């Protein structure tokens, strides 16, 4: 049983320096490399089973379920990375603008928001999932003839190529998410405390001072509440 080398089919996923979040504050390189490492680990386990003569174990190591588990873990990690950056940005912006803490808390991203982000990041992975379906179908016919074995290996390489495309789509979606939530962060950063209460208090104080001045100046009738103040003022001055 021959397990194909999947590295060439993974394409840009294996490039050490590639990072779709460069310049945006979002770094996904480590997540991408963990994904690639996971694929290589699956292939390594499959080769171990193949060397022991366990073809079924080899196919199971590279099955649809195994690939999907890696992909779903990748989506979750990327979504958590984005949510963490957004929450940190909201916190920093709130400190800068003195945004009320009680209003900041509802804006923070929670677990359900992170799951929604992961779902949006995974929208571009439909062709990858379809390739895994084809891989599973090819695995069922494995061993029937030499052509079936070739079809299974071809399906493996196709799944690896679709995984590269799914990752590139994830990077693009991650950039969209970053820009979307950055607008919310900037809204918090630009917040200013409402000034109408200050102006209202100022107007009331000025009006009260003007009224008292008119009363003490004899221009207005002295109300009962100000008789003591008026007597003291007039006797003193």
N, C-alpha and C positions, 0 to 999 in steps of 0.2 A: 504494500500500500504506500503510495507516494503522497506526502503532504506538500503542496506547493509553497514556495517562498512568497509570502504576502507583502513584504516590504515594498517592492516596486509598484504593486497595485494600490498601496496606500498613498502614494504620491506625496503631496506637500504635507501630509500629516506627520511625516517622519523628519521634516526639516527642523533642526534644533532652534533656529533663530526666528522662525515664522511666528507672527503674533498679530491677529486681526484687530486687537484692541489698542495698538500703538497710538499714543498721543491722546487717548481718551480717558486715561486713568484706569482702564479696564484691562487686566492682564489674564489671559487664558492659557498661556503656554504650558504651565504645569498640568492643567487639566487635560490638554491635548496630549501631552506626553504620557500621562497616566493611561489615557485611552489606548494609545499605540502600544504601550507596555502590556496592557491587558490583552490586546489581540495577539501579541507575540507569545504571551504566556499560554494562551489557549492553543496556539499552534504548537508550542513546545510540548504541552501535555498530550496533544494529539499524536505527535511523533513518538512520544514515549509509549503510548498504547499501540501504535502501529508497529514499533520495533518488537513489542511483546506478542505480536500476532493478534491483537484485539482490535479488529477493524470497527466493531460497533462502538467501543470506547473512544476510538479516535474520532469517529463522526459525531459522537455525543459531545466531545470536548469543543467542537467547532459548530455546534448546532445553532439553530435559530434562537433558542432560549438563551444560550450563553452569549451570543452577540448582542441580543436585546438587553440583557442585564448590564453589559458594559455601557451601551448607549444610554440607557435610562439613568445610570449612575452619573454619566457625563452630563446629561441635561440637568440633573439635580444639583451637581456641583457648580455648574455655570450659573444656574439661577440663584443659588445661595451666594455666590460671589457678587452678582449684580445687586441682590437685595442688601447685602452687607455694605457695599459701596454707597448705595442710595441712602441707607439709614445713617451712615457716617456723614454723608454730605448734608443731610437734613439737620443733624446735630450741630455740625460746624456752622451752617447757615443760621440756625436759631440762636446760637451764641453770639454771632456777629451782629444780628439785627435785634437781639433781645426779644425774640418771638416768644409769646407766652407758652410755658411748658404744657399747660392744659390743652392748648390747641395743637401742639406738636405731636402729642402721643397718638391721636387718631391718624396722623399722616404716615406714621412708621409702617414699613412693610412687614407683614406677619407671615405665618406659615402658609396660609391660603393664597396670599399674594405671590409667594415664592413658587408655589405649585402652578399658579397661572402663568408666571413667567416661563417656567420650564415647559409648559404646554406650548407656549408661543415659540420658544426656541426650537422645539421639535417639529414644527410644521414642515420644515424643509427636508425632513427625514423620510417622507413617504416613499421615494424611490428606493431608499436603503431597506426599508421594511419589505417592500415588494421583492427585492433581491433576496432577502432572507426567506421569504415564502418559496421562491424558486429553489433556493438551496435545500430547504426542507423536502421539497418534492423530489429533487435530484437524489437526496440521501435515501429516500425510500426505494429507489430503483438500483441503489448501489449493489454491485456484485452480480447483477443479472448478466452483464456482459462488459467487455472492455469499453464500449461506447458509453455506458452508464457511469463508469468510473471517471472517464474523461469529462463527462457532463458535470459530475459532482465537483471536480477540481476547477472547472471553468466557472461554476456557480460560486465557489469560494472566492476566486479572484474578482468576480463581478461584485460580490458583496463588499469586498475591500474597496473597490473603486467607488461604489455608491456610498460607502462610509466616508470617504474623503469628501465627496460632494455634500453629504449631510453636514459634515463639520463646517465646511465653508458657508453653508446656509446658516448654520448656528452662529458663526461669527458675525455674519451680516445682521441677523436678528438681534444679536447681543448689542451691536452698535445702535440699532433702532431703539432698543429698550433703554440704553444708556442716555440717548438723546431725549427720549420721552420723559424719563424721570428727572433728568437734569433741569428740565423746565420747571418741575415742581420744586426742586431745590432752590432755583433762582427766585422763584416766587417768595419763598420763605426768606431768602437773603435780602430781597428788596422791601420787605415789610417794614412799615413805620408805625409806631404807636399813634392811634387817632388823636388829633389835636383839638377836636371840638370840645372835649371836657375842659381842657385848659382855657380855651377861649370863653367858654360859658362861665367858669369860675371868675375869670378876669372881669368879664362884663358885670357879673353880679357884685363883685367887690367894688368896682368903680362906681356902679349905680348906688350902692349902699353908702359909700363915702360921700358921693355928691348929695345924696338926700340928707345925711347927717349934717353936712356942711351948710346946706340951705336952712335946716332947722335951727342950728346954732347961730346962724347969721341973722335970724329973725325974719327970714323970707317965707317960711312955712310955719303953720301952727304946730306947736309942740305936742306930739302924741303922749299919752300917759306913760308909755314905756320909756320915754326919753326925758321925762320931767326932771329926774334926779341928775342926769348928766347935764341937762341944760342949766339947772340952777347952779351946779358946781362950776360950769364953764363961765357963766356970766358973772358969778361972784369972784372968780379967779382973774378973769381978764377984763 
